[in-house]
Amino acid sequence: MYISEYILTYRLRNGRHLIFNSLSGAMDIVEEHISRFLQKQQPVAYTLTAEEEQFLAGRGYLYREREEEQALIRRYQEYQDQHGSGDISFVFCPSMTCNLKCVYCFEPQEIRSSHERMTEDQVQAAFLAMDQIMQQQQSTRHHFVIFGGEPLLPLNRSIVGLILEQAKARGVTGTVISNGVFLSHYQELLEPYKDMLRIQLTIDGPQAVHDRRRITRANEGTFMKITAQIDSFLEHDFDIAIRVNLDGENIEHLNELLDFFQERQWNAHPNFSVSLSPVENYAGNSAPGLLPSYQLTEFIKAHVPNDRLQRLNAALNSDLTRLSLPFENVLGTGLAKDSYFPNCYFCEAAGGKTFTFSPDHQVYPCTSIIGDQKWSLGTYYPQLELDEQKLALWKERHVLNQPECKACNIAFLCSGNCPVQAARTTGSILGAYCGNVKRDLDSHLELLNDSFTALS
């Protein structure tokens, strides 16, 4: 008999125990002696009854031998490698210059002040590199992202147009991620491509709140400039996705912002959506005021009716729900529509599925480290030259290749955390970086303790 390595146990107030298997996704409430057995703390004389053993084996807590669990892990990884971890992302940065100085921006000031811009030759080379990478990856699933800095600066107009033209010629769909200040300058250019594009814009609160966070270099607010342009884009059937970056500075104003969206009747357009996201500190440059994701989700659950989120086509992104998803699903209190699935990879970059083409000719594996050439995978201009050893490290950055992670009971829930932070902390992207995951998970389970106790 083999006890799974991936069992989290948590003591409830009534003395019973919540058990969760991050590999199988099973979650149950059991008597303390079963929990102690699974933790290998049982008295030597104690053995499971046949009924208990059958139950635990059926739920994936017990196996006849270790190899059974290892075979299941291999099947999950094979499935994710073929179907699970999303499309390959090709990110095009016309320039890294930005006209704003948002208080939580993860890009260093020297990068945002850069005057380097992509040339037409670089765009052509980047698409040839994309074609070559897709052929090497033997995959057809991919999309493009236009990113920065701020990609929709007036000076970038011809380069953005060329990127869209090349993408359309290849039948590739994509997203433009913009701060929205110069959106109207691009409406005519973007019009022929709107059926293949989503435009993501950020609004961080009602005007007074947004204008403290997302400001120009002259310390001017941007709320009115952005919102005035969205009306026209929605009326012309563009796909507009609003991202709201949440932390302790603006979470209490979320309902007021949602009121604004509704008053503006943006949700009357089928191509309008809202994504609620936590402000993260992956790059180490973020402002204070960050809150753990579970505190943000608990606030949303307590103060924003679920039917209101549905009316506004608003959803919580995976950064908000990653740790809480299986527990909230069991309680029936979750706001995410996803089902739990064990994951080996923390992000697309961790699976080697992000290729960012920067104005400095370099290819980067993650958008949070653009411009810092020590992270470069190689160059795309004048031709593609990748360091296959560096790329292999990103592809291999999953919990099964990290001994400390592989032995962790929440390995497939945490998914190994951020590779950039791992490298900064341990010196290697294959190093183990837990961050605050265990602390936050423990704190969230304490909040949910009474709810699980009531179930038992």
KAGI-V801756 format. One record per pair of residues at least 4 apart in sequence whose C-alpha atoms are under 7 Angstrom apart, sorted by sequence separation. I is the first residue (numbers start at 1). GAP is how many residues later the second one is. D is the distance in whole Angstrom. If there is no record, write none. Layout:
i=I gap=GAP d=D
i=I gap=GAP d=D
//
This chain:
i=11 gap=4 d=6
i=12 gap=4 d=5
i=21 gap=4 d=5
i=30 gap=4 d=6
i=31 gap=4 d=7
i=32 gap=4 d=6
i=33 gap=4 d=6
i=34 gap=4 d=6
i=35 gap=4 d=6
i=36 gap=4 d=6
i=37 gap=4 d=6
i=42 gap=4 d=6
i=48 gap=4 d=6
i=49 gap=4 d=6
i=50 gap=4 d=6
i=51 gap=4 d=6
i=52 gap=4 d=6
i=53 gap=4 d=6
i=54 gap=4 d=6
i=55 gap=4 d=6
i=56 gap=4 d=6
i=57 gap=4 d=6
i=66 gap=4 d=6
i=67 gap=4 d=6
i=68 gap=4 d=6
i=69 gap=4 d=6
i=70 gap=4 d=6
i=71 gap=4 d=6
i=72 gap=4 d=6
i=73 gap=4 d=6
i=74 gap=4 d=6
i=75 gap=4 d=6
i=76 gap=4 d=6
i=77 gap=4 d=6
i=78 gap=4 d=6
i=79 gap=4 d=6
i=80 gap=4 d=4
i=81 gap=4 d=7
i=107 gap=4 d=7
i=108 gap=4 d=7
i=109 gap=4 d=6
i=110 gap=4 d=6
i=118 gap=4 d=6
i=119 gap=4 d=6
i=120 gap=4 d=6
i=121 gap=4 d=6
i=122 gap=4 d=6
i=123 gap=4 d=6
i=124 gap=4 d=6
i=125 gap=4 d=6
i=126 gap=4 d=6
i=127 gap=4 d=6
i=128 gap=4 d=6
i=129 gap=4 d=6
i=130 gap=4 d=6
i=131 gap=4 d=6
i=132 gap=4 d=6
i=133 gap=4 d=6
i=134 gap=4 d=6
i=135 gap=4 d=7
i=147 gap=4 d=5
i=152 gap=4 d=6
i=156 gap=4 d=6
i=157 gap=4 d=6
i=158 gap=4 d=6
i=159 gap=4 d=6
i=160 gap=4 d=6
i=161 gap=4 d=6
i=162 gap=4 d=6
i=163 gap=4 d=6
i=164 gap=4 d=6
i=165 gap=4 d=6
i=166 gap=4 d=7
i=167 gap=4 d=6
i=168 gap=4 d=6
i=183 gap=4 d=7
i=186 gap=4 d=6
i=187 gap=4 d=6
i=190 gap=4 d=6
i=193 gap=4 d=6
i=205 gap=4 d=5
i=206 gap=4 d=6
i=207 gap=4 d=6
i=208 gap=4 d=7
i=209 gap=4 d=7
i=210 gap=4 d=6
i=211 gap=4 d=6
i=215 gap=4 d=5
i=216 gap=4 d=5
i=222 gap=4 d=6
i=223 gap=4 d=6
i=224 gap=4 d=6
i=225 gap=4 d=7
i=226 gap=4 d=7
i=229 gap=4 d=7
i=230 gap=4 d=6
i=231 gap=4 d=6
i=232 gap=4 d=6
i=233 gap=4 d=6
i=234 gap=4 d=5
i=246 gap=4 d=6
i=247 gap=4 d=6
i=250 gap=4 d=7
i=253 gap=4 d=6
i=254 gap=4 d=6
i=255 gap=4 d=6
i=256 gap=4 d=6
i=257 gap=4 d=7
i=258 gap=4 d=6
i=259 gap=4 d=6
i=260 gap=4 d=6
i=261 gap=4 d=6
i=262 gap=4 d=6
i=281 gap=4 d=7
i=291 gap=4 d=6
i=292 gap=4 d=7
i=293 gap=4 d=6
i=294 gap=4 d=6
i=295 gap=4 d=6
i=296 gap=4 d=6
i=297 gap=4 d=6
i=298 gap=4 d=6
i=299 gap=4 d=6
i=300 gap=4 d=5
i=301 gap=4 d=7
i=304 gap=4 d=7
i=305 gap=4 d=7
i=306 gap=4 d=6
i=307 gap=4 d=6
i=308 gap=4 d=6
i=309 gap=4 d=6
i=310 gap=4 d=6
i=316 gap=4 d=6
i=317 gap=4 d=7
i=318 gap=4 d=5
i=321 gap=4 d=5
i=324 gap=4 d=6
i=325 gap=4 d=6
i=326 gap=4 d=6
i=327 gap=4 d=6
i=328 gap=4 d=6
i=329 gap=4 d=6
i=346 gap=4 d=6
i=347 gap=4 d=7
i=348 gap=4 d=6
i=349 gap=4 d=6
i=357 gap=4 d=7
i=358 gap=4 d=6
i=380 gap=4 d=4
i=387 gap=4 d=6
i=388 gap=4 d=6
i=389 gap=4 d=6
i=390 gap=4 d=7
i=391 gap=4 d=6
i=392 gap=4 d=6
i=393 gap=4 d=6
i=397 gap=4 d=7
i=398 gap=4 d=7
i=402 gap=4 d=6
i=403 gap=4 d=6
i=404 gap=4 d=6
i=410 gap=4 d=6
i=411 gap=4 d=6
i=418 gap=4 d=6
i=419 gap=4 d=6
i=420 gap=4 d=6
i=421 gap=4 d=6
i=422 gap=4 d=6
i=423 gap=4 d=4
i=436 gap=4 d=6
i=437 gap=4 d=6
i=438 gap=4 d=6
i=439 gap=4 d=6
i=440 gap=4 d=6
i=441 gap=4 d=6
i=442 gap=4 d=6
i=443 gap=4 d=6
i=444 gap=4 d=6
i=445 gap=4 d=6
i=448 gap=4 d=6
i=449 gap=4 d=6
i=450 gap=4 d=6
i=451 gap=4 d=7
i=452 gap=4 d=7
i=11 gap=5 d=6
i=12 gap=5 d=5
i=20 gap=5 d=7
i=21 gap=5 d=5
i=30 gap=5 d=7
i=36 gap=5 d=5
i=37 gap=5 d=5
i=48 gap=5 d=6
i=56 gap=5 d=5
i=57 gap=5 d=4
i=63 gap=5 d=6
i=79 gap=5 d=6
i=80 gap=5 d=6
i=107 gap=5 d=7
i=118 gap=5 d=7
i=134 gap=5 d=6
i=146 gap=5 d=7
i=151 gap=5 d=7
i=152 gap=5 d=7
i=167 gap=5 d=5
i=205 gap=5 d=5
i=215 gap=5 d=5
i=216 gap=5 d=7
i=233 gap=5 d=5
i=246 gap=5 d=6
i=261 gap=5 d=6
i=262 gap=5 d=6
i=267 gap=5 d=6
i=281 gap=5 d=5
i=291 gap=5 d=7
i=309 gap=5 d=5
i=316 gap=5 d=7
i=328 gap=5 d=5
i=329 gap=5 d=5
i=345 gap=5 d=6
i=348 gap=5 d=5
i=349 gap=5 d=5
i=357 gap=5 d=6
i=358 gap=5 d=6
i=379 gap=5 d=6
i=380 gap=5 d=6
i=396 gap=5 d=7
i=406 gap=5 d=6
i=411 gap=5 d=7
i=423 gap=5 d=4
i=426 gap=5 d=6
i=11 gap=6 d=4
i=12 gap=6 d=7
i=20 gap=6 d=6
i=21 gap=6 d=7
i=36 gap=6 d=5
i=56 gap=6 d=6
i=57 gap=6 d=6
i=63 gap=6 d=7
i=134 gap=6 d=7
i=204 gap=6 d=5
i=215 gap=6 d=5
i=234 gap=6 d=7
i=266 gap=6 d=7
i=309 gap=6 d=7
i=328 gap=6 d=4
i=345 gap=6 d=6
i=348 gap=6 d=6
i=357 gap=6 d=5
i=364 gap=6 d=6
i=369 gap=6 d=7
i=379 gap=6 d=5
i=399 gap=6 d=5
i=400 gap=6 d=5
i=405 gap=6 d=6
i=422 gap=6 d=6
i=423 gap=6 d=4
i=10 gap=7 d=5
i=11 gap=7 d=6
i=20 gap=7 d=4
i=203 gap=7 d=7
i=214 gap=7 d=7
i=215 gap=7 d=6
i=356 gap=7 d=5
i=357 gap=7 d=7
i=378 gap=7 d=6
i=379 gap=7 d=6
i=399 gap=7 d=5
i=422 gap=7 d=5
i=9 gap=8 d=7
i=10 gap=8 d=5
i=19 gap=8 d=6
i=20 gap=8 d=7
i=214 gap=8 d=7
i=355 gap=8 d=6
i=356 gap=8 d=5
i=378 gap=8 d=4
i=423 gap=8 d=7
i=9 gap=9 d=6
i=10 gap=9 d=6
i=19 gap=9 d=5
i=33 gap=9 d=7
i=212 gap=9 d=7
i=325 gap=9 d=7
i=355 gap=9 d=6
i=356 gap=9 d=6
i=377 gap=9 d=6
i=378 gap=9 d=6
i=420 gap=9 d=6
i=422 gap=9 d=6
i=9 gap=10 d=5
i=18 gap=10 d=6
i=19 gap=10 d=6
i=211 gap=10 d=4
i=355 gap=10 d=5
i=356 gap=10 d=7
i=377 gap=10 d=6
i=419 gap=10 d=5
i=422 gap=10 d=6
i=8 gap=11 d=6
i=9 gap=11 d=7
i=18 gap=11 d=5
i=211 gap=11 d=6
i=279 gap=11 d=6
i=354 gap=11 d=5
i=356 gap=11 d=7
i=364 gap=11 d=7
i=405 gap=11 d=6
i=422 gap=11 d=5
i=7 gap=12 d=7
i=8 gap=12 d=5
i=17 gap=12 d=5
i=18 gap=12 d=6
i=211 gap=12 d=6
i=354 gap=12 d=6
i=358 gap=12 d=7
i=364 gap=12 d=5
i=365 gap=12 d=7
i=399 gap=12 d=6
i=421 gap=12 d=7
i=7 gap=13 d=6
i=8 gap=13 d=6
i=16 gap=13 d=7
i=17 gap=13 d=5
i=210 gap=13 d=6
i=352 gap=13 d=7
i=363 gap=13 d=6
i=364 gap=13 d=6
i=377 gap=13 d=6
i=7 gap=14 d=4
i=16 gap=14 d=6
i=17 gap=14 d=6
i=98 gap=14 d=5
i=326 gap=14 d=6
i=362 gap=14 d=6
i=363 gap=14 d=5
i=377 gap=14 d=6
i=6 gap=15 d=5
i=7 gap=15 d=7
i=16 gap=15 d=5
i=17 gap=15 d=6
i=96 gap=15 d=6
i=97 gap=15 d=5
i=98 gap=15 d=7
i=278 gap=15 d=6
i=321 gap=15 d=7
i=325 gap=15 d=6
i=363 gap=15 d=6
i=6 gap=16 d=6
i=16 gap=16 d=5
i=96 gap=16 d=6
i=97 gap=16 d=5
i=207 gap=16 d=6
i=349 gap=16 d=6
i=362 gap=16 d=6
i=363 gap=16 d=5
i=399 gap=16 d=6
i=417 gap=16 d=6
i=6 gap=17 d=6
i=15 gap=17 d=7
i=97 gap=17 d=5
i=349 gap=17 d=6
i=362 gap=17 d=4
i=363 gap=17 d=6
i=399 gap=17 d=5
i=417 gap=17 d=6
i=17 gap=18 d=6
i=96 gap=18 d=6
i=97 gap=18 d=6
i=361 gap=18 d=5
i=362 gap=18 d=6
i=398 gap=18 d=6
i=361 gap=19 d=6
i=316 gap=20 d=6
i=361 gap=20 d=5
i=95 gap=21 d=6
i=180 gap=21 d=6
i=315 gap=21 d=7
i=95 gap=22 d=5
i=174 gap=22 d=6
i=175 gap=22 d=5
i=176 gap=22 d=6
i=177 gap=22 d=6
i=178 gap=22 d=6
i=179 gap=22 d=6
i=94 gap=23 d=6
i=95 gap=23 d=6
i=173 gap=23 d=5
i=174 gap=23 d=5
i=175 gap=23 d=5
i=176 gap=23 d=5
i=177 gap=23 d=5
i=178 gap=23 d=5
i=179 gap=23 d=6
i=297 gap=23 d=7
i=94 gap=24 d=5
i=173 gap=24 d=6
i=174 gap=24 d=6
i=175 gap=24 d=6
i=176 gap=24 d=6
i=177 gap=24 d=6
i=175 gap=25 d=7
i=9 gap=26 d=7
i=152 gap=26 d=7
i=151 gap=27 d=6
i=293 gap=27 d=5
i=405 gap=27 d=6
i=150 gap=28 d=6
i=161 gap=28 d=7
i=402 gap=28 d=6
i=404 gap=28 d=6
i=143 gap=29 d=6
i=144 gap=29 d=6
i=145 gap=29 d=5
i=146 gap=29 d=6
i=147 gap=29 d=6
i=150 gap=29 d=7
i=153 gap=29 d=6
i=402 gap=29 d=7
i=143 gap=30 d=5
i=144 gap=30 d=5
i=145 gap=30 d=5
i=146 gap=30 d=5
i=147 gap=30 d=5
i=152 gap=30 d=6
i=294 gap=30 d=7
i=402 gap=30 d=7
i=143 gap=31 d=5
i=144 gap=31 d=7
i=145 gap=31 d=6
i=146 gap=31 d=6
i=152 gap=31 d=7
i=240 gap=31 d=6
i=241 gap=31 d=6
i=242 gap=31 d=6
i=243 gap=31 d=6
i=244 gap=31 d=6
i=245 gap=31 d=6
i=246 gap=31 d=6
i=247 gap=31 d=6
i=239 gap=32 d=5
i=240 gap=32 d=5
i=241 gap=32 d=5
i=242 gap=32 d=5
i=243 gap=32 d=5
i=244 gap=32 d=5
i=245 gap=32 d=5
i=246 gap=32 d=5
i=247 gap=32 d=6
i=397 gap=32 d=7
i=26 gap=33 d=6
i=238 gap=33 d=7
i=239 gap=33 d=6
i=240 gap=33 d=7
i=241 gap=33 d=6
i=242 gap=33 d=6
i=243 gap=33 d=6
i=244 gap=33 d=6
i=245 gap=33 d=5
i=246 gap=33 d=6
i=397 gap=33 d=6
i=237 gap=34 d=7
i=243 gap=34 d=7
i=245 gap=34 d=5
i=3 gap=35 d=6
i=234 gap=35 d=7
i=24 gap=36 d=6
i=112 gap=37 d=6
i=120 gap=39 d=6
i=203 gap=39 d=7
i=273 gap=39 d=7
i=274 gap=39 d=6
i=275 gap=39 d=6
i=276 gap=39 d=6
i=277 gap=39 d=6
i=352 gap=39 d=7
i=21 gap=40 d=7
i=123 gap=40 d=7
i=199 gap=40 d=6
i=200 gap=40 d=6
i=201 gap=40 d=6
i=202 gap=40 d=6
i=203 gap=40 d=6
i=204 gap=40 d=5
i=249 gap=40 d=6
i=273 gap=40 d=5
i=274 gap=40 d=4
i=275 gap=40 d=5
i=276 gap=40 d=5
i=277 gap=40 d=6
i=181 gap=41 d=7
i=198 gap=41 d=5
i=199 gap=41 d=5
i=200 gap=41 d=5
i=201 gap=41 d=5
i=202 gap=41 d=5
i=203 gap=41 d=6
i=204 gap=41 d=6
i=209 gap=41 d=7
i=248 gap=41 d=5
i=273 gap=41 d=6
i=274 gap=41 d=6
i=275 gap=41 d=6
i=276 gap=41 d=6
i=278 gap=41 d=7
i=197 gap=42 d=7
i=198 gap=42 d=6
i=199 gap=42 d=6
i=200 gap=42 d=6
i=201 gap=42 d=6
i=202 gap=42 d=6
i=247 gap=42 d=6
i=248 gap=42 d=6
i=275 gap=42 d=6
i=277 gap=42 d=7
i=278 gap=42 d=6
i=352 gap=42 d=5
i=198 gap=43 d=7
i=200 gap=43 d=7
i=247 gap=43 d=5
i=248 gap=43 d=6
i=277 gap=43 d=6
i=351 gap=43 d=6
i=352 gap=43 d=4
i=181 gap=44 d=6
i=194 gap=44 d=6
i=247 gap=44 d=6
i=350 gap=44 d=5
i=351 gap=44 d=4
i=181 gap=45 d=5
i=184 gap=45 d=6
i=205 gap=45 d=7
i=267 gap=45 d=5
i=349 gap=45 d=7
i=350 gap=45 d=6
i=351 gap=45 d=7
i=180 gap=46 d=5
i=183 gap=46 d=7
i=351 gap=46 d=6
i=350 gap=47 d=5
i=205 gap=48 d=6
i=350 gap=48 d=7
i=205 gap=49 d=6
i=255 gap=49 d=7
i=206 gap=50 d=6
i=98 gap=51 d=5
i=99 gap=51 d=7
i=206 gap=51 d=5
i=96 gap=52 d=5
i=97 gap=52 d=5
i=98 gap=52 d=5
i=205 gap=52 d=5
i=88 gap=53 d=6
i=89 gap=53 d=6
i=90 gap=53 d=6
i=91 gap=53 d=6
i=92 gap=53 d=6
i=93 gap=53 d=6
i=95 gap=53 d=6
i=96 gap=53 d=4
i=97 gap=53 d=6
i=345 gap=53 d=5
i=87 gap=54 d=5
i=88 gap=54 d=4
i=89 gap=54 d=5
i=90 gap=54 d=5
i=91 gap=54 d=5
i=92 gap=54 d=5
i=93 gap=54 d=5
i=94 gap=54 d=7
i=95 gap=54 d=6
i=96 gap=54 d=7
i=344 gap=54 d=5
i=345 gap=54 d=7
i=87 gap=55 d=5
i=88 gap=55 d=6
i=89 gap=55 d=6
i=90 gap=55 d=6
i=91 gap=55 d=6
i=92 gap=55 d=6
i=93 gap=55 d=5
i=344 gap=55 d=5
i=87 gap=56 d=7
i=91 gap=56 d=7
i=95 gap=56 d=6
i=4 gap=57 d=5
i=94 gap=57 d=6
i=3 gap=58 d=6
i=4 gap=58 d=6
i=93 gap=58 d=7
i=3 gap=59 d=5
i=2 gap=60 d=6
i=3 gap=60 d=6
i=1 gap=61 d=7
i=2 gap=61 d=5
i=1 gap=62 d=6
i=2 gap=62 d=6
i=94 gap=62 d=6
i=1 gap=63 d=5
i=2 gap=63 d=5
i=1 gap=64 d=6
i=2 gap=64 d=6
i=94 gap=65 d=6
i=94 gap=66 d=7
i=344 gap=68 d=6
i=343 gap=69 d=5
i=346 gap=69 d=5
i=350 gap=69 d=6
i=342 gap=70 d=5
i=343 gap=70 d=7
i=345 gap=70 d=5
i=346 gap=70 d=6
i=342 gap=71 d=6
i=344 gap=71 d=5
i=345 gap=71 d=7
i=346 gap=71 d=6
i=343 gap=72 d=6
i=346 gap=72 d=7
i=283 gap=85 d=6
i=323 gap=90 d=6
i=323 gap=91 d=7
i=103 gap=110 d=5
i=102 gap=111 d=6
i=103 gap=111 d=7
i=102 gap=112 d=4
i=101 gap=113 d=7
i=102 gap=113 d=6
i=100 gap=114 d=7
i=101 gap=114 d=6
i=100 gap=115 d=6
i=101 gap=115 d=6
i=100 gap=116 d=4
i=101 gap=116 d=6
i=99 gap=117 d=6
i=100 gap=117 d=6
i=99 gap=118 d=7
i=323 gap=118 d=7
i=282 gap=139 d=6
i=292 gap=148 d=7
i=294 gap=150 d=6
i=106 gap=177 d=6
i=106 gap=179 d=5
i=105 gap=180 d=7
i=106 gap=180 d=6
i=105 gap=181 d=6
i=104 gap=182 d=4
i=104 gap=183 d=5
i=103 gap=184 d=6
i=126 gap=231 d=7
i=118 gap=241 d=5
i=117 gap=242 d=5
i=116 gap=243 d=6
i=129 gap=251 d=6
i=126 gap=254 d=6
i=125 gap=255 d=6
i=129 gap=255 d=6
i=125 gap=256 d=6
i=125 gap=257 d=6
i=125 gap=258 d=6
i=122 gap=259 d=6
i=111 gap=260 d=6
i=107 gap=261 d=7
i=106 gap=262 d=7
i=85 gap=263 d=7
i=89 gap=264 d=6
i=90 gap=264 d=6
i=91 gap=264 d=6
i=92 gap=264 d=6
i=93 gap=264 d=6
i=95 gap=264 d=6
i=88 gap=265 d=5
i=89 gap=265 d=5
i=90 gap=265 d=5
i=91 gap=265 d=4
i=92 gap=265 d=5
i=93 gap=265 d=5
i=94 gap=265 d=7
i=88 gap=266 d=6
i=89 gap=266 d=6
i=90 gap=266 d=6
i=91 gap=266 d=6
i=92 gap=266 d=7
i=93 gap=266 d=7
i=77 gap=267 d=7
i=25 gap=315 d=7
i=25 gap=316 d=7
i=25 gap=317 d=7
i=23 gap=319 d=5
i=22 gap=320 d=6
i=22 gap=387 d=7
i=22 gap=388 d=5
i=22 gap=389 d=7
i=23 gap=389 d=6
i=22 gap=390 d=5
i=22 gap=391 d=6
i=8 gap=401 d=6
i=5 gap=402 d=7
i=6 gap=402 d=7
i=7 gap=402 d=5
i=8 gap=402 d=7
i=6 gap=403 d=4
i=5 gap=404 d=6
i=6 gap=404 d=6
i=29 gap=427 d=6
i=13 gap=436 d=7
i=12 gap=437 d=6
i=14 gap=439 d=7
i=13 gap=440 d=6
i=12 gap=441 d=6
//
